[in-house]
Amino acid sequence: MNDPDERPPYSASEAARALGISLDTLRRWDRAGRLVTLRDSANRRLVPASEVDRLRAASDESLSARNRLRGTVRSVTIDGLLAQVEIQVTEPARVVAIITREAAEALDLQPGSPATGVVKATSVMVER
C-alpha cells in the first residue's frame, strides 16, 4: 500500500489540505482519473505521497486564482495559531494575509524572502 519511496500515503483529507483543495474536489479528481488513489482495508481513499508531490508541482502556476501579486515578505507576526504575513508587492501596494501558523512555518516565511499573494474571492493565500 505504500509508495515505492516508502513514505506513507496521505488520507484523503490530508491530501486535500496539502493540495489546497476541498475534499469534494479531491474525490472528483479521483473519479475523473486526475489522480491515483489507493484504498485501505475499510475502503477509504489514500493518496500516495508521490501523487501529492506531482500535483503540487503541476499546480505551481495553475491555481485557479486570477490575481497573483509577487513581492517580498516585509513581516511575519505569529500569534497563537495564526500568522499575519505582509508582502510588499512590486505594484504600488502591499498585501496582508492572515494564514495559519502552520502554513507560515511550512512556507518558511521570513522578512526579505520572495512570496506571492494569491487573491481569490475574499481570501488572500500565500505561496513561495
N, C-alpha and C positions, 0 to 999 in steps of 0.2 A: 504494500500500500504506500510505502514511502517513495520519494523521488530517487532517481539514481544518485543524486548528490547527497542523499541521506538526511536532508533537512525534513522535519515533519511537515505534513501538509497543514494548510490553514483550514479552519472550519469555514463554512460559507460566510458567516457574519464577520469573521476576522478578515477574510479575503476581501469582502466588500469594503470594509473600513480601510484596509490597506490600499485599496484602489481608488478610494474616494467616491464610491458609487453606492447606490442603495442595494439592499438585499434583493429586492424585486428585479433590479437591473441585472444583477449577477445571475439570477435564475433565468431571466430572458436570454442572456448571453449563452448560458449553458444549453438551453433548449434550441437556440439558433446555431449551436456549434462554434460559437466565437471563442469559447474557452474550453479547456479539457478539465473534467472533474472526475473524481473517484467517488466511491460510496463506501461508507463504513458498514459494520455489521447491522446497524439499525437503519440502514438505507439513507443516512444523512449525507449531503454533499460535502466533499472535501476537495480543496483546491491545492494542487501541488505548488510548493514554493517557487519552483521554476516557472510555472504558469503565471503567478503573480508578478515575478520579475519581468517576464516577457511583456505582460500587459502594461506594467508601469513604464517600461522603455518605449512602448508603442504610443503611450498617451502623453509623453512629454510635451509634444506640441499639438496634440489633437484633443485637448479638453474642449468641451462644448462652449465654454465661456468665450465670449467675443472680445472682451476688453482685457488686455494684458499690459500692465504698466511696469516696465522694467526699471530698476533703480538700485539703490544701495540702502541697506539697513542702517537707520540712524540710531535707533534704540530698541531694546527688548526689556520690558518690565514684566517680571513674573510675580504673580500674587496668588498663592494657593494653586488651584487647578488651571488658572487662566494665564495667558501671556498676551501683553499688548505689544505689537510689533509696528514700528513706524518706519516706513520706507520713503526715502527721498527719491522721487521718480525723475526721469530725465525731462519730462514735461514740466512746466512751471507749476508744480503741485506736489503734494505728498499724500500718501495713502496710509491710513492707520487701520489695522486689522486686529480683532480680538480672536485669538485662536487658543486651543488648549495648550497647557504647559507641555504635555507630552509631544504635541506636534512641533512646538518651538524647539524642544530638545532634539527631536528626531531630525529636524532640518538643520540642526547645529547653527541656529541664527545668532550672529554676533554683530555688533556695530561695525560697519565697514564691509560686510560680506554682501555679495550680489544677491538679489532676490527679485521676484516678480509678484506684484499684486494682481490677482486674477479676480475680476469683478464679474459677478453673475447675480442677477436679480438684486436682492438687498444684502448679499453676502460678499465679503472680500476674503479670498483664500490666499495663502502664501505658498509659493513653490521656490525651489532653489535648484 
